[in-house]
Each structure stands twice: as C-alpha cells, then as structure tokens.
C-alpha cells in the first residue's frame, strides 16, 4: 500500500490535538493540584491508566466518524429510539454544561492571576476572546486547529518549566505511576481525575473533527485516514498525559513536600511565588489562561455537535457560546469557591461518561455500520473493561457518599 507523502501525513494531524485540549483544561488543574498537594505522587497511576483509556476512547470515536461519515450523536439519533435519544442528549448536555463551567472559570482565573482583573470582568473578557478564536474558523478549520495546537504548546512549555524549578523526587514519581493506591480519603479526587482526563464531550466531538478529511466511498483512503488518526491520537494524548502528570508532580514537589494545604487555585499561584520564584508563578497563570481559552473554545464546538447531532437542528456556535457563559457568570457573581466548583464539575463529568462510552462501543463493534473498520474482539473487550472501570469508580464514590469506607 502506497505510503503517503510527509506533507499529506501532516495534513491529517490536528483533530486529536483539538480533542486533547479537553484533557488539560482548568478542571485538570484543580484535580491535579488538589491530588498532588494532598497525596503527593501517589495518585499519578490514575493519570497513567486514564490516559490509556483516553487513547482507546478517542481512537474509537475518530474511527466511528471515518467509517460512517456521521458523528456519534448522529449515529445515536439514527439507531436508537426517540426516548433513548432524548435521554442521551440530556446526559450529553449535562457533560457539556459541566465542561463549559470549568473552562470558563479557569480562563477568568488566569486573567485574574496575571493582571489582577476582578473575576467578573475577567469572565466577560474571556467570552470576547473565545468569540474571536471561534471566528478564526471562518478562515478555514485548519487555521483554528493551528491556534488550538499553539495553546497546547504554550501549556506544555509552561509546565516543563514548573517541573524543572520544582526539582521533584523521581523515585517517588516512579512509584506513584507504577503502584496503584486509593482509599476512602482519596477516592473523590481519583474519580475527579478520571472525569477530568477522560472527557465525554470530546468523545462526541472527535467523531466530527475527522469528517472534513474523510473521503466518500474510498475504502483505501479511509483505511489510511484511520491509521494516521491513530498516530495523531497517540501523539496528542500522550502529550496531554505528560502535562497532567507535570501538574501533579509540581504540586507534590512543592505543596505536599512543604506540608502546605492548598485550598484554591489562587493560593497555589501565590504560594509558588516565594517557593519557586516569579517565573513559576507567571508560568502557572499563563498555562491556566491558555488552558481556559482553548478548552472553552473546544467545549463550545462540542456543544454544537451534541445539539445538532441529537436533535437534528442547526444551532449557531456563537449563540451556543453566549448561552453557556451564563452558569459561569452566575457562579462568579455569587462568589462560590472556584476550586470546589471545578472539582465538582469533573466528578459530574465522570458520571456522564458512560452515556457516551456505551453507545460508542455498541456502534464500533457493528460490522454493518463500520465495515472494514469494525473493532477487533480484543479492542471491544478493552473498551468494555474501560467502561466497567468508570462505572466501578463511580460506584465506589457513591458508596463513600452514603457512609461507606475502605
């Protein structure tokens, strides 16, 4: 089979990087900093396994779009009853709402930490900038992908600097990655880390991102597309894993090491200044701002795919952004704790995840839908194990909520 030219290979890279922004959004900042400051390196294994699950899930989503020419919500509308479709839409909208809340709050906090803007004006400025980023798509979707990829690069550089300055314990990092550990005190954060790492809204979105590159009625081309999208997923998701791990490592090496309880993102930023210097504090704020702006843009795109796919209606992406600003503005106006809201939103996402996962697995195992790109039995088995792990962690959290301990 003919190898594709290098320029053509580069053309296929991008969708997974757009999706990966959701894996390093402000909700990840909240859960990762909380996990590192409270438990040191011991929850790093959650990120490793969450990333493996994310790779599988995003690959299946992309493959569904390539094989069927339809998004995951569109496939749900075509294959399920109206009542089931409505239920899945409600679950998807809940996930999108939780996501939008976390991302918008994060960008507003980034402006506050960098420039001292009060949170409400910072949130309004965030809304304006996200509208401008979304407008880039009018000059071509590839340009929007470049903008998102640039944001990912800035976040990665910022956290490389953070780890360099923090001088972590690499032996402790290795043990935290390799040895699974959880107890009743850490389960809430572990589920939050899972919810912040495996994001339901980009499971829906990724199946749409691959469609502009899909060839109609060309099985050989779509097979090449599937292979290159797998490479795109592996590169983007592993990059997101390294950034997430760097967040935990920084929090463990600085806050946990010095016995500092961190109860807010603002406190984390201010604490970095005397411990690691101004460079670390500025890098932290820049990363948070880039994360909030880019993930808020991607969240709006996902919300549009969800409502158009499930309900078969045309919906302006700018109207979608305007409507989803409201909950974040209310949270800020009421003076609620942003860190607690961010962590709660990630736990909510974990509970919404199975409603995206189960239909995705059911569709990608069907030969009549997928054709030559149907799952292998081992792939389907791994996907069901992933869904079972998500459900199991959610069950543990509910058990603890109602008084259980372990």
C-alpha positions as CSV (number, residue, x, y, z in Angstrom):
1,X,0.0,0.0,0.0
2,X,1.4,3.4,-1.0
3,X,3.0,5.5,1.7
4,X,1.6,9.0,2.0
5,X,3.9,12.0,1.4
6,X,5.1,13.8,4.5
7,X,3.1,16.9,3.8
8,X,0.0,14.8,3.4
9,X,0.7,13.0,6.7
10,X,0.9,16.4,8.4
11,X,-2.5,17.3,6.9
12,X,-4.1,14.5,8.9
13,X,-2.7,15.7,12.2
14,X,-4.8,18.0,14.2
15,X,-8.2,16.5,15.3
16,X,-6.7,14.7,18.3
17,X,-4.8,17.8,19.4
18,X,-8.0,19.7,19.4
19,X,-9.6,17.0,21.5
20,X,-6.6,16.8,23.8
21,X,-7.2,20.4,25.0
22,X,-10.1,19.0,27.0
23,X,-7.6,16.7,28.8
24,X,-5.6,19.6,30.0
25,X,-8.4,22.1,30.8
26,X,-8.8,24.0,34.1
27,X,-10.7,21.1,35.7
28,X,-7.4,19.2,35.3
29,X,-5.6,22.0,37.1
30,X,-8.0,21.8,40.0
31,X,-8.0,18.0,40.5
32,X,-4.3,17.5,39.8
33,X,-3.2,20.3,42.1
34,X,-5.5,19.0,44.8
35,X,-4.3,15.4,44.3
36,X,-0.6,16.4,44.4
37,X,-0.8,18.7,47.4
38,X,-2.9,16.2,49.5
39,X,-1.4,12.8,48.5
40,X,2.0,13.6,46.9
41,X,2.8,11.4,44.0
42,X,0.6,8.5,45.0
43,X,-2.3,9.2,42.5
44,X,-0.1,9.5,39.4
45,X,-1.1,6.0,38.4
46,X,-4.7,7.3,37.9
47,X,-3.4,9.6,35.2
48,X,-1.5,6.7,33.5
49,X,-4.5,4.4,33.3
50,X,-6.9,7.3,32.5
51,X,-4.6,8.2,29.6
52,X,-4.6,4.6,28.3
53,X,-8.4,4.7,28.4
54,X,-8.5,8.1,26.7
55,X,-6.3,6.9,23.8
56,X,-8.7,3.9,23.2
57,X,-11.9,6.0,23.5
58,X,-10.7,8.9,21.3
59,X,-9.5,6.4,18.7
60,X,-12.8,4.6,18.6
61,X,-14.6,8.0,18.3
62,X,-12.5,9.0,15.4
63,X,-12.8,5.6,13.8
64,X,-16.6,5.8,14.0
65,X,-16.6,9.2,12.2
66,X,-14.3,7.9,9.5
67,X,-16.2,4.7,8.9
68,X,-19.8,6.1,9.0
69,X,-19.4,9.7,7.9
70,X,-21.6,10.7,10.9
71,X,-20.9,11.9,14.3
72,X,-21.5,9.9,17.5
73,X,-24.7,11.9,18.2
74,X,-25.9,11.5,14.7
75,X,-25.4,7.7,14.9
76,X,-27.3,7.7,18.2
77,X,-30.2,9.6,16.5
78,X,-30.2,7.1,13.6
79,X,-30.0,3.9,15.7
80,X,-31.9,4.5,19.0
81,X,-35.5,5.2,19.8
82,X,-36.6,8.8,20.3
83,X,-36.9,8.4,24.0
84,X,-33.4,6.9,24.4
85,X,-32.0,9.6,22.1
86,X,-33.6,12.3,24.2
87,X,-32.1,10.7,27.4
88,X,-28.6,10.6,25.9
89,X,-28.9,14.2,24.7
90,X,-29.8,15.3,28.2
91,X,-26.8,13.4,29.6
92,X,-24.5,14.9,26.9
93,X,-25.8,18.4,27.6
94,X,-25.1,17.9,31.4
95,X,-21.5,17.0,30.5
96,X,-21.1,19.9,28.2
97,X,-22.5,22.3,30.8
98,X,-20.1,21.0,33.5
99,X,-17.2,21.3,31.0
100,X,-18.1,24.9,30.0
101,X,-18.3,25.9,33.6
102,X,-14.9,24.6,34.4
103,X,-13.2,26.0,31.3
104,X,-14.7,29.4,31.6
105,X,-13.9,29.7,35.3
106,X,-10.3,28.7,34.5
107,X,-9.7,31.3,31.9
108,X,-11.2,34.0,34.2
109,X,-8.9,32.9,37.0
110,X,-6.0,33.1,34.6
111,X,-6.7,36.7,33.8
112,X,-7.2,37.5,37.5
113,X,-3.9,35.9,38.4
114,X,-1.9,37.5,35.6
115,X,-3.4,41.0,35.5
116,X,-5.3,41.4,38.8
117,X,-8.6,41.7,36.9
118,X,-11.7,41.1,39.1
119,X,-13.3,37.7,38.2
120,X,-16.5,39.1,36.7
121,X,-14.7,41.5,34.2
122,X,-12.2,38.7,33.5
123,X,-15.0,36.3,32.7
124,X,-16.5,38.9,30.3
125,X,-13.1,39.3,28.6
126,X,-12.8,35.6,28.3
127,X,-16.2,35.5,26.5
128,X,-15.0,38.1,24.0
129,X,-11.7,36.3,23.3
130,X,-13.4,32.9,22.8
131,X,-15.8,34.5,20.3
132,X,-12.7,35.8,18.4
133,X,-11.0,32.4,18.5
134,X,-14.2,30.7,17.2
135,X,-14.3,33.4,14.4
136,X,-10.9,32.0,13.1
137,X,-12.8,29.0,11.8
138,X,-14.4,31.3,9.2
139,X,-10.9,31.5,7.6
140,X,-10.7,27.7,7.5
141,X,-10.9,25.0,10.1
142,X,-7.2,24.1,9.7
143,X,-6.3,27.6,11.0
144,X,-8.4,27.0,14.1
145,X,-6.6,23.8,14.6
146,X,-3.3,25.6,14.4
147,X,-4.5,28.1,17.1
148,X,-5.5,25.3,19.4
149,X,-2.2,23.4,18.9
150,X,-0.3,26.6,19.7
151,X,-2.2,26.9,23.0
152,X,-1.3,23.3,23.8
153,X,2.4,24.0,23.1
154,X,2.4,27.0,25.5
155,X,0.8,24.9,28.3
156,X,3.4,22.2,27.7
157,X,6.3,24.6,27.9
158,X,4.9,26.3,31.0
159,X,4.7,23.0,32.9
160,X,8.1,21.8,31.7
161,X,9.4,25.0,33.4
162,X,7.4,24.3,36.5
163,X,8.8,20.8,36.9
164,X,12.4,22.0,36.2
165,X,12.1,24.5,39.0
166,X,10.3,22.2,41.4
167,X,13.1,19.5,41.4
168,X,10.8,16.6,42.2
169,X,11.7,13.2,43.7
170,X,11.9,11.0,40.6
171,X,11.8,7.8,42.7
172,X,8.6,8.9,44.3
173,X,7.2,9.7,40.8
174,X,8.1,6.2,39.5
175,X,6.3,4.6,42.5
176,X,3.3,6.8,42.1
177,X,3.0,5.9,38.4
178,X,3.6,2.1,38.8
179,X,1.9,1.3,42.1
180,X,-2.0,1.7,42.2
181,X,-3.3,3.1,45.5
182,X,-6.6,4.6,46.6
183,X,-8.5,4.8,49.9
184,X,-11.7,6.4,51.1
185,X,-10.0,9.8,51.6
186,X,-8.7,9.9,48.0
187,X,-11.5,8.3,46.0
188,X,-13.3,11.6,45.4
189,X,-10.2,13.1,43.9
190,X,-9.3,9.9,42.0
191,X,-12.8,9.9,40.3
192,X,-12.4,13.6,39.7
193,X,-9.0,13.0,38.0
194,X,-10.7,10.3,35.8
195,X,-13.5,12.7,35.0
196,X,-11.0,15.5,34.2
197,X,-8.9,13.2,32.0
198,X,-11.5,11.2,30.0
199,X,-13.9,13.8,28.8
200,X,-17.4,12.8,27.4
201,X,-17.9,16.0,25.4
202,X,-14.8,15.3,23.2
203,X,-15.9,11.7,22.7
204,X,-18.8,13.3,20.8
205,X,-16.6,16.0,19.2
206,X,-13.8,13.8,17.9
207,X,-16.2,11.9,15.6
208,X,-17.0,15.2,14.0
209,X,-13.4,16.6,13.8
210,X,-12.3,13.8,11.4
211,X,-15.2,14.3,8.9
212,X,-13.6,17.1,6.8
213,X,-10.7,14.8,5.9
214,X,-12.9,11.8,5.2
215,X,-13.2,10.5,1.6
216,X,-16.6,9.5,0.4
217,X,-16.8,5.9,-0.9
218,X,-13.0,5.3,-0.8
219,X,-12.2,2.4,1.5
220,X,-8.4,2.5,0.8
221,X,-8.3,6.3,1.6
222,X,-10.3,5.8,4.8
223,X,-8.0,3.0,5.9
224,X,-5.0,5.3,5.5
225,X,-7.0,8.0,7.4
226,X,-7.7,5.6,10.3
227,X,-4.0,4.7,10.6
228,X,-2.9,8.3,10.6
229,X,-5.6,9.3,13.0
230,X,-4.3,6.6,15.4
231,X,-0.9,8.2,15.2
232,X,-2.5,11.6,15.8
233,X,-4.3,10.3,18.9
234,X,-1.2,8.6,20.3
235,X,0.9,11.7,20.0
236,X,-1.7,14.2,21.3
237,X,-3.0,12.1,24.2
238,X,0.5,11.1,25.5
239,X,1.4,14.8,25.3
240,X,-1.7,15.6,27.4
241,X,-0.7,12.8,29.9
242,X,2.8,14.3,30.4
243,X,1.3,17.8,31.1
244,X,-1.2,16.4,33.5
245,X,1.5,14.4,35.3
246,X,3.6,17.5,35.5
247,X,0.8,19.3,37.3
248,X,0.6,16.6,40.0
249,X,4.4,16.4,40.2
250,X,4.7,20.2,40.7
251,X,2.0,20.2,43.4
252,X,3.6,17.2,45.2
253,X,7.1,18.5,45.0
254,X,6.2,22.0,46.2
255,X,3.0,21.9,48.3
256,X,3.0,18.4,49.6
257,X,6.7,18.4,50.3
258,X,6.4,21.6,52.4
259,X,3.2,20.3,54.2
260,X,1.1,23.1,52.6
261,X,-2.6,22.6,52.3
262,X,-3.8,24.2,49.0
263,X,-7.5,25.1,49.0
264,X,-7.7,27.3,45.9
265,X,-6.0,27.9,42.6
266,X,-5.2,31.5,43.7
267,X,-3.5,30.1,46.8
268,X,-1.5,27.7,44.6
269,X,-0.4,30.6,42.4
270,X,0.6,32.9,45.4
271,X,2.4,30.0,47.2
272,X,4.6,29.4,44.1
273,X,6.0,32.9,44.2
274,X,8.0,32.7,47.5
275,X,8.9,29.0,47.0
276,X,9.9,28.8,43.3
277,X,10.1,32.5,42.3
278,X,8.1,34.8,40.0
279,X,8.9,32.8,36.9
280,X,7.0,29.7,38.2
281,X,4.0,31.8,39.3
282,X,3.8,33.6,35.9
283,X,4.1,30.2,34.0
284,X,1.3,28.8,36.1
285,X,-1.0,31.7,35.4
286,X,-0.2,31.7,31.6
287,X,-0.8,27.9,31.4
288,X,-4.1,28.3,33.2
289,X,-5.2,31.2,30.9
290,X,-4.2,29.3,27.7
291,X,-6.0,26.2,29.0
292,X,-9.2,28.0,29.8
293,X,-9.3,29.9,26.5
294,X,-8.5,26.9,24.3
295,X,-10.7,24.4,26.1
296,X,-13.6,26.8,26.3
297,X,-13.4,27.1,22.5
298,X,-13.3,23.3,22.1
299,X,-16.2,22.9,24.6
300,X,-18.4,25.2,22.6
301,X,-17.6,23.2,19.4
302,X,-18.5,20.0,21.2
303,X,-21.8,21.5,22.4
304,X,-22.7,22.4,18.9
305,X,-22.0,18.9,17.7
306,X,-24.1,17.5,20.5
307,X,-27.2,19.6,20.0
308,X,-27.1,19.4,16.2
309,X,-26.4,15.6,16.2
310,X,-29.0,14.5,18.7
311,X,-31.8,16.9,17.8
312,X,-31.1,17.5,14.1
313,X,-31.3,21.2,14.3
314,X,-29.0,24.0,13.1
315,X,-27.5,26.0,16.0
316,X,-25.2,29.0,15.8
317,X,-21.9,28.3,17.6
318,X,-21.8,31.9,18.7
319,X,-25.3,31.6,20.3
320,X,-24.1,28.4,22.0
321,X,-21.1,30.2,23.5
322,X,-23.4,33.1,24.7
323,X,-25.8,30.7,26.4
324,X,-23.1,28.6,28.1
325,X,-21.4,31.7,29.6
326,X,-24.4,32.2,31.9
327,X,-23.7,29.5,34.5
328,X,-20.1,30.5,34.9
329,X,-21.1,34.2,35.3
330,X,-23.6,33.2,38.0
331,X,-21.0,31.2,39.9
332,X,-18.6,34.1,39.8
333,X,-21.3,36.7,40.7
334,X,-22.4,34.6,43.7
335,X,-18.8,34.3,45.0
336,X,-18.7,30.5,45.1
337,X,-15.3,28.8,45.5
338,X,-13.9,28.2,42.0
339,X,-11.7,25.3,43.1
340,X,-14.6,23.4,44.7
341,X,-16.8,24.1,41.7
342,X,-14.0,22.9,39.3
343,X,-13.5,19.6,41.1
344,X,-17.3,19.0,41.4
345,X,-17.7,19.6,37.7
346,X,-15.0,16.9,37.0
347,X,-16.8,14.4,39.2
348,X,-20.1,15.2,37.3
349,X,-18.3,14.5,34.1
350,X,-17.2,11.1,35.3
351,X,-20.8,10.2,35.9
352,X,-21.8,11.4,32.4
353,X,-19.0,9.5,30.7
354,X,-20.7,6.0,30.5
355,X,-23.6,7.5,28.5
356,X,-21.1,8.4,25.7
357,X,-19.0,5.3,26.1
358,X,-21.6,2.6,25.9
359,X,-23.2,3.8,22.6
360,X,-19.6,4.3,21.1
361,X,-18.7,0.7,21.9
362,X,-22.0,-0.7,20.6
363,X,-21.6,1.1,17.3
364,X,-17.9,0.4,16.7
365,X,-18.4,-3.4,17.2
366,X,-21.1,-3.5,14.5
367,X,-19.8,-4.6,11.1
368,X,-22.9,-3.3,9.3
369,X,-22.0,0.2,10.5
370,X,-18.2,0.1,10.5
371,X,-17.4,-2.2,7.5
372,X,-13.7,-3.0,7.4
373,X,-13.0,-0.6,10.3
374,X,-15.1,-2.7,12.7
375,X,-13.5,-3.4,16.1
376,X,-11.4,-6.5,16.6
377,X,-12.7,-8.6,19.5
378,X,-9.8,-7.6,21.7
379,X,-10.5,-3.9,21.1
380,X,-14.1,-4.3,22.1
381,X,-13.1,-6.2,25.2
382,X,-10.7,-3.5,26.2
383,X,-13.4,-0.9,25.6
384,X,-15.9,-2.8,27.9
385,X,-13.2,-3.1,30.6
386,X,-12.7,0.7,30.3
387,X,-16.5,1.3,30.8
388,X,-16.5,-1.1,33.7
389,X,-13.7,0.7,35.4
390,X,-15.5,4.0,35.1
391,X,-18.7,2.5,36.5
392,X,-16.8,0.8,39.3
393,X,-15.1,4.1,40.4
394,X,-18.4,5.9,40.3
395,X,-20.0,3.1,42.5
396,X,-17.1,3.5,45.0
397,X,-17.7,7.2,45.2
398,X,-21.5,6.7,45.8
399,X,-20.7,4.0,48.4
400,X,-18.5,6.5,50.2
401,X,-21.0,9.3,49.9
402,X,-23.6,7.2,51.7
403,X,-21.3,6.4,54.6
404,X,-19.1,3.6,53.4
405,X,-15.3,3.5,54.0
406,X,-12.5,1.3,52.8
